[in-house]
Amino acid sequence: MLRMIKKFLLALSLVLCFSCGAFAANVKYEYKVVPLGSLTSLQKSKEAVTKTAQVEELLNKYGAEGWEIAEIFAVRTTFDPNVFFVIMKRAL
């Protein structure tokens, strides 16, 4: 669990560093962390097409609200090596 938190904080700090660089001149952002779940369970699921469509629908909903993906990362846990999270941002 501690490793997962460390990886999350590292990914979040990288996103914040890059978004505050010279290319983001005076633009302020808000961030959202969106858990996408397990890729392993998605691959093994009989409803993989339905679940994939649900993820696409979720991302499209956030996109329509002005959110964009800043980073995608996987966290390795004891139970599943492929738990994915998306860090999204949008200008304030």
Secondary structure, 3 states (H helix, E strand, C coil): CHHHHHHHHHHHHHHHHHHCCHHHCCCCEEEEEEEEEEHHHHHHCCCHHHHHHHHHHHHHHHHHCCCEEEEEEEECCCCCCCEEEEEEEEEC
